[in-house]
Structure formats: structure tokens, C-alpha cells
């Protein structure tokens, strides 16, 4: 069974734990439609990804057909 050779000081323990914090989600505005979206993700509202010249449509939104239901 492993046993520590010496005491881990508060400083060393803190340095090790410095990167363990949870970051909040990074939201940004979609450059195509203006909705909030997670950065580096496809916009859920319009289906576009990227910004400027490199913007491209990734998801084709299908509009539901509105018509008469014939039974």
C-alpha cells in the first residue's frame, strides 16, 4: 500500500488543484441569426456553423408541411 514520503504542503496541494475548477459555459451570438449558441457548436436555431467567410450550413432545417389532412 502506498504511503506518502513527506507531507504535501498547502502550497503544493493548491498548485495541483489550480486547474480542477469547473468553467462556466461560453455563450456567443450566432453571426447568421443572432441567437445565443455555445461557442464551437452549430447554432440550434438556424443550423449554421462558423463566422464570416467560413460560415456554412450544417443542418438543413425542414419546415413542417401545413396542409389539409385527408382521411
C-alpha positions as CSV (number, residue, x, y, z in Angstrom):
1,X,0.0,0.0,0.0
2,X,1.3,3.4,-0.9
3,X,2.4,5.7,1.9
4,X,3.4,9.4,1.4
5,X,7.1,10.0,2.0
6,X,6.5,13.5,3.3
7,X,3.7,16.0,4.0
8,X,2.2,17.7,1.0
9,X,2.2,21.4,1.8
10,X,-0.9,23.6,1.3
11,X,1.0,25.4,-1.4
12,X,1.8,22.3,-3.4
13,X,-1.7,21.0,-2.9
14,X,-3.2,24.3,-4.1
15,X,-0.9,24.3,-7.2
16,X,-2.1,20.8,-8.1
17,X,-5.8,21.8,-7.7
18,X,-5.5,25.0,-9.6
19,X,-6.8,23.5,-12.8
20,X,-9.6,21.5,-11.3
21,X,-12.3,24.2,-11.2
22,X,-15.4,23.9,-13.4
23,X,-15.7,26.6,-16.0
24,X,-19.0,28.2,-17.0
25,X,-20.4,27.6,-20.4
26,X,-19.2,30.1,-23.0
27,X,-22.1,31.5,-25.0
28,X,-21.8,33.7,-28.0
29,X,-24.1,35.3,-30.6
30,X,-24.7,33.5,-33.9
31,X,-23.4,35.7,-36.7
32,X,-26.2,34.5,-39.0
33,X,-29.4,34.8,-36.9
34,X,-28.3,36.5,-33.7
35,X,-29.4,33.8,-31.3
36,X,-27.3,32.7,-28.4
37,X,-25.3,29.5,-29.0
38,X,-22.4,27.6,-27.4
39,X,-19.1,28.5,-29.0
40,X,-17.6,26.0,-31.4
41,X,-21.1,24.4,-31.9
42,X,-23.8,24.5,-34.6
43,X,-26.5,27.1,-34.0
44,X,-29.7,25.3,-32.9
45,X,-31.9,28.0,-34.4
46,X,-30.6,28.3,-37.9
47,X,-28.2,25.3,-38.3
48,X,-25.2,27.4,-39.3
49,X,-21.6,27.0,-38.0
50,X,-18.7,29.4,-38.2
51,X,-18.5,33.1,-38.9
52,X,-17.7,35.5,-41.7
53,X,-16.5,33.9,-45.0
54,X,-16.1,30.4,-43.4
55,X,-19.8,30.2,-42.3
56,X,-21.6,27.2,-43.7
57,X,-25.0,25.5,-43.2
58,X,-24.5,22.2,-41.4
59,X,-28.1,21.2,-40.6
60,X,-30.9,21.6,-43.1
61,X,-34.0,22.8,-41.3
62,X,-37.1,21.1,-42.6
63,X,-40.3,23.1,-42.4
64,X,-43.3,21.1,-41.3
65,X,-45.9,20.8,-44.1
66,X,-49.1,22.6,-43.4
67,X,-51.9,21.2,-45.4
68,X,-55.3,19.6,-45.3
69,X,-55.3,16.1,-43.7
70,X,-57.3,13.9,-45.9
71,X,-58.7,10.9,-44.0
